Amino acid sequence: MPSLGDWSVPLAVQPRPGDYAYDLETALSSVVSVSAHVPPDAFTAETLGTERAGNGVLIREDGLVLTIGYLVTEAETIWLTSPDGQAAPGHVLGYDQVTGFGLVQALAPLDLPFLALGASRDAAVGERVVVAGAGGRTRSVAAYVVARQEFAGYWEYLLEDAIFTAPAHPHWGGAALIGPAGDLLGIGSLHVQQQIGPGRTAHLNMVVPTDLLSPILEDLISIGRPRRPPRPWLGLFASEAEDQVVVVGLAGKGPAARAGLRAGDVIVAVAGHEVSTLAEFYRAVWALGEAGCDVPLTLRREADVFDVRVTSGDRNRFLKAPRLH
């Protein structure tokens, strides 16, 4: 992910105030920069690093900031910086591995307007939106919704209805997706590439819809995680290749590593049901029960096909919990 340095979005793709029915400058001023320090012994330090930088959005006047969870997972120090350079310490309230959201409480007044949550279900393909980073118009993109579709991530992550926008924002993590009413429709998660023809690739942002936040918001504030049963987690990274699910990496000391899985293994079936996509694989695992259940896998390793049973875990138990403040 790009660092927060001296950069700006090309003028041609910056939003112009006259193109929107709401006060663009006020809406953009709700986006702050988020800087996080994670201890070296954190479970995610190896994969996500110990110094993380991105964006967050003030969603309530009491200093509640919504961001993307990977920025603040296991963070012990958080700083929030307003568009005019005023910095305030923050405290991680919680994060949700299912949606990908993270929630931070500012510990000093930010003196900024907040961005109300909108109905992301209404963000239709073709809708004109703004993808906003911290720093105003020069760090924001006038964009369009180009797709609403399922997204499966290699880290045991699945969104049934992700929002995809173009042109892509270069500093997407935690960026605000602002709808035509000047409200918050999503939080930036990833930069993805999509094949659109022979030798042609489109660069898009994948955005997590804010409709997923409302059912879990009070839980994140009060206990740091949703009050839903935890999904079984295997601790592996996987990809799709030629209608196969292939293990490309393992989380250290995670369930899959303890069960002897290796990078390069092909996952043929889950509990006897063949899988050929990441979405099929995840749904088959999650259908077996809650975290802690046994997950029977059929693997192909080079010329051998064999069965292995993985005792799943609760991903959150491997992470440093947010500190009480």
ZAMARGU-4260 file (C-alpha; in steps of 0.2 Angstrom, whole numbers, plus 5000, padded with zeros to 4 digits):
<rodrens>
0) 5000/5000/5000 | 5007/5017/4996 | 5013/5028/5011 | 5006/5044/5016 | 5018/5056/5008
5) 5018/5071/4996 | 5007/5065/4982 | 4990/5070/4974 | 4978/5062/4962 | 4979/5068/4944
10) 4969/5084/4941 | 4959/5076/4928 | 4951/5063/4940 | 4949/5074/4955 | 4931/5078/4960
15) 4924/5096/4956 | 4912/5104/4968 | 4900/5109/4954 | 4897/5091/4949 | 4888/5086/4965
20) 4872/5091/4974 | 4880/5091/4991 | 4894/5101/4999 | 4909/5092/4993 | 4922/5101/5003
25) 4912/5097/5019 | 4910/5079/5015 | 4929/5077/5011 | 4934/5085/5027 | 4926/5070/5037
30) 4940/5059/5030 | 4956/5058/5041 | 4972/5049/5040 | 4975/5034/5051 | 4993/5029/5056
35) 4995/5013/5067 | 5009/5005/5075 | 5008/4986/5078 | 5020/4977/5090 | 5033/4965/5081
40) 5026/4950/5090 | 5008/4952/5084 | 5001/4938/5074 | 4998/4949/5059 | 5015/4958/5059
45) 5023/4947/5047 | 5010/4948/5034 | 5003/4966/5036 | 5019/4975/5044 | 5021/4984/5060
50) 5018/5002/5053 | 5002/5004/5043 | 4995/5020/5036 | 4978/5023/5027 | 4962/5033/5029
55) 4947/5033/5041 | 4930/5042/5041 | 4922/5051/5055 | 4904/5044/5056 | 4898/5052/5073
60) 4901/5068/5081 | 4908/5059/5096 | 4924/5055/5087 | 4920/5038/5081 | 4930/5033/5065
65) 4926/5019/5053 | 4941/5012/5043 | 4946/4995/5036 | 4951/4983/5049 | 4968/4977/5042
70) 4975/4995/5046 | 4971/4993/5065 | 4971/4975/5068 | 4982/4972/5084 | 4988/4990/5084
75) 4994/4997/5101 | 4996/5015/5095 | 4984/5025/5083 | 4985/5043/5077 | 4972/5051/5068
80) 4976/5067/5057 | 4963/5079/5051 | 4964/5087/5033 | 4972/5103/5041 | 4986/5093/5050
85) 4978/5092/5068 | 4983/5075/5076 | 4974/5066/5089 | 4977/5049/5097 | 4965/5035/5094
90) 4960/5019/5103 | 4955/5003/5093 | 4937/4998/5098 | 4936/4983/5088 | 4937/4975/5071
95) 4927/4962/5062 | 4935/4948/5051 | 4919/4944/5042 | 4915/4961/5035 | 4933/4968/5036
100) 4928/4984/5046 | 4938/4992/5060 | 4932/5005/5072 | 4943/5018/5081 | 4938/5031/5094
105) 4947/5048/5094 | 4953/5052/5111 | 4954/5071/5108 | 4942/5082/5099 | 4944/5082/5080
110) 4932/5097/5077 | 4927/5090/5060 | 4910/5086/5052 | 4905/5068/5052 | 4898/5058/5037
115) 4882/5050/5039 | 4880/5032/5034 | 4870/5029/5018 | 4861/5015/5010 | 4875/5006/5000
120) 4862/4994/4993 | 4856/5008/4982 | 4873/5011/4974 | 4869/5005/4957 | 4881/5001/4943
125) 4884/5017/4934 | 4882/5028/4949 | 4893/5043/4951 | 4903/5043/4967 | 4918/5050/4975
130) 4932/5039/4983 | 4940/5051/4996 | 4956/5049/5004 | 4962/5061/5018 | 4968/5077/5012
135) 4953/5084/5002 | 4950/5085/4983 | 4968/5083/4978 | 4968/5066/4986 | 4950/5060/4980
140) 4944/5052/4964 | 4928/5056/4954 | 4923/5038/4951 | 4909/5027/4945 | 4902/5011/4952
145) 4907/4998/4939 | 4901/4982/4947 | 4892/4974/4961 | 4897/4956/4963 | 4904/4943/4975
150) 4922/4944/4980 | 4933/4930/4988 | 4950/4935/4996 | 4964/4923/4998 | 4964/4926/5017
155) 4948/4916/5020 | 4937/4931/5016 | 4921/4932/5006 | 4909/4947/5002 | 4893/4942/4993
160) 4890/4959/4986 | 4906/4970/4985 | 4906/4987/4977 | 4919/4990/4963 | 4923/5007/4957
165) 4934/5015/4944 | 4946/5024/4941 | 4956/5017/4955 | 4961/5027/4970 | 4980/5025/4973
170) 4978/5026/4992 | 4963/5015/4994 | 4964/5008/5012 | 4950/5015/5023 | 4945/5028/5009
175) 4927/5034/5009 | 4915/5030/4996 | 4903/5045/4995 | 4887/5043/4987 | 4876/5056/4977
180) 4868/5061/4993 | 4884/5065/5001 | 4883/5050/5013 | 4895/5036/5016 | 4892/5020/5006
185) 4907/5010/5009 | 4925/5009/5015 | 4940/5006/5003 | 4948/4989/5005 | 4958/4984/4990
190) 4966/4988/4973 | 4961/4974/4960 | 4964/4971/4942 | 4951/4965/4930 | 4954/4958/4913
195) 4943/4967/4900 | 4949/4961/4884 | 4965/4954/4876 | 4980/4962/4884 | 4969/4975/4892
200) 4967/4977/4911 | 4956/4988/4921 | 4962/4995/4938 | 4947/4995/4951 | 4944/4998/4970
205) 4935/4985/4980 | 4924/4993/4993 | 4915/4986/5008 | 4897/4991/5008 | 4892/5001/5024
210) 4875/4991/5025 | 4886/4978/5033 | 4890/4989/5047 | 4873/4993/5055 | 4870/4976/5062
215) 4887/4975/5071 | 4891/4993/5075 | 4885/4993/5093 | 4894/4976/5096 | 4910/4983/5090
220) 4909/4998/5101 | 4904/4988/5117 | 4914/4972/5116 | 4926/4974/5101 | 4918/4960/5090
225) 4901/4955/5083 | 4890/4944/5094 | 4890/4930/5081 | 4897/4913/5083 | 4915/4913/5076
230) 4917/4905/5059 | 4930/4890/5058 | 4947/4897/5052 | 4960/4886/5044 | 4975/4899/5044
235) 4979/4897/5026 | 4981/4908/5010 | 4973/4901/4994 | 4970/4906/4976 | 4961/4899/4961
240) 4970/4892/4946 | 4963/4883/4932 | 4947/4878/4942 | 4957/4873/4957 | 4959/4879/4974
245) 4978/4880/4978 | 4986/4883/4995 | 4999/4897/4992 | 5004/4900/5010 | 5001/4896/5028
250) 4998/4907/5044 | 5012/4903/5056 | 5006/4891/5070 | 4989/4891/5062 | 4977/4876/5061
255) 4982/4871/5043 | 5001/4872/5047 | 4998/4861/5062 | 4989/4849/5052 | 5003/4847/5040
260) 4997/4857/5024 | 5010/4864/5013 | 5010/4878/5000 | 5006/4870/4983 | 4993/4858/4990
265) 4977/4858/4979 | 4961/4857/4989 | 4950/4844/4980 | 4936/4843/4992 | 4929/4848/5009
270) 4920/4834/5018 | 4918/4825/5002 | 4911/4839/4992 | 4922/4844/4978 | 4927/4863/4977
275) 4934/4872/4962 | 4933/4891/4968 | 4938/4900/4983 | 4919/4904/4987 | 4914/4886/4986
280) 4929/4881/4997 | 4925/4894/5011 | 4906/4891/5011 | 4909/4872/5012 | 4921/4875/5027
285) 4909/4887/5036 | 4894/4876/5033 | 4903/4863/5045 | 4899/4873/5061 | 4908/4885/5072
290) 4926/4888/5075 | 4934/4873/5083 | 4925/4860/5072 | 4935/4847/5062 | 4937/4851/5044
295) 4940/4835/5033 | 4950/4840/5017 | 4955/4830/5002 | 4971/4836/4995 | 4982/4833/4980
300) 5000/4835/4983 | 5010/4831/4967 | 5004/4814/4962 | 4996/4809/4978 | 4978/4812/4984
305) 4975/4810/5002 | 4963/4815/5016 | 4968/4826/5031 | 4957/4833/5045 | 4961/4850/5051
310) 4954/4856/5068 | 4949/4874/5064 | 4951/4889/5076 | 4944/4906/5080 | 4954/4918/5071
315) 4952/4931/5084 | 4960/4920/5097 | 4977/4922/5087 | 4976/4941/5088 | 4981/4953/5101
320) 4964/4960/5108 | 4961/4979/5108 | 4966/4986/5125 | 4953/4992/5137 | 4955/5011/5139
</rodrens>
